[in-house]
């Protein structure tokens, strides 16, 4: 009996913004080297159901889209599958054309069939020429009458390496609306539930999901497959580690599928992840891509990597991310046809084999930030790769309206990066990670952002204290970091215009640099500018009026460090647009934090070899099941 690797699916919502991810019925042209949509032949009303779509008479619809093309190169590279079948069921007169691409995005037609009436057409397709990239897809061209694609799927006769199901682990903190929607989507997706053993909802908040008015219906539909576990807030690492522990207890589960709470899922993506995990020749972490929940056709993350020298995460080809599929669909985006290998995948959606957890342990007790990247780096060192699988994705609340590098999470950004570097960096003394960390402090100080600087220094002190602090401070650092904000007036977001003084020069708007153009001073000019600014702010008293009448107002996008550092006070729009923050020069705080930054970074550089040995020696205990169980039992 053939195994369905991938169903052709259509949107579950009547949302036109989703259509380009499932169907490409547009006529495209190229102007100045860029794809341009000339005409559109399909509307959201042509989606007839979850599996079927209408192709209007004389029209052409391509299923060469993100969710419906088959990512052939990933299957060839990571699994033993070497032959697949595409089955297309149609109604009405039509021509079905099958295409493939190579790693450069060049399309080639591989087969064609003319059909009429109710037809089922099967195409036998080899997976042997996709080593560096390429997809397979099909188009349908209707004849003189409307045609219907009734259903289609990609199958194989190849036997999987493993056959177990996945437990789903959802970690949440006060996001009951999102979680109820996720449970409802799963309850309405029998094909996804076929590969799901258990759904663990780890609720760490005060607004309980099981108290939500919409919880009863999906809970009743899911029945015993759903288990709600409540525990104090141990962060993402604590919630996901709990899901890992619970999954290890179930012999039916070969995987745990981690899901964030502020997401909307494509249920077919869960099924695809599990099927890929079953067929992977080596136990493989199967990550999913992330679309923007507030801009549904925009892809924010494809393959994530950690650069060795600065030891910092970023999207591979970050110069072209995010990618908007309304502006260029899959067939018009050559780069997306290359196989992109990842170092890690965010835990917004990530499938982890239980074999990997038993081998390398649970999450680092980081509370949040870097726990997902560190886990995948640790797994890679043990021989378990991470694959960010195209066609498996969800929609996540974007970071566009956030700036968590200057709120209480600044502590976790700084600590997580340094701890991960101590554990996994192969560069002497972490390469340039300390230089980058010190530079981050200087930028915050020049911008009058004293709160995140204080938090970063707390993080550095904890790192210097040794690995034991990770478990010791797991439940205490977050409330302490949030409470510390009260000491820093720049953390207040003023939403009432009457509470905000007017700036002397009003809003300053600066032109954004063009793509490829450097922003701000670079090279020697940057070094000179930074040194001059640091010395000036250390020696010069702020203007007497600066606290009462801010010098200037900046929009968030214009509040760059080399601009804000010129003034003694500024109004800066909050990242989410909800109000304004007031930054004022404080020479005493500036001097204290500058000296402390230099001292802490100097001490870290001196002690780096010793600390790296200590953290690496302690890693097995830090991520062990008994250590995590102690937290779960103590906080029960």
Helices and strands as residue ranges (DSSP letters): E 3-7, G 16-18, H 19-22, E 26-31, E 34-40, G 44-46, E 53-55, E 60-62, H 72-78, E 83-91, E 94-101, E 107-115, E 118-126, E 136-142, E 147-156, E 165-172, H 176-187, H 190-193, E 196-203, G 209-211, H 215-222, G 223-225, E 226-230, H 235-248, E 253-259, E 263-265, H 267-279, E 285-292, E 295-301, E 304-307, E 312-315, E 323-324, G 330-332, G 334-337, E 349-353, H 354-360, H 371-381, E 386-396, H 410-424, G 428-430, H 433-446, H 450-465, H 469-472, H 477-484, G 485-487, G 489-491, G 497-499, E 507-508, H 523-539, E 552-554, G 556-558, H 561-564, E 569-573, E 580-584, H 587-622, H 625-634
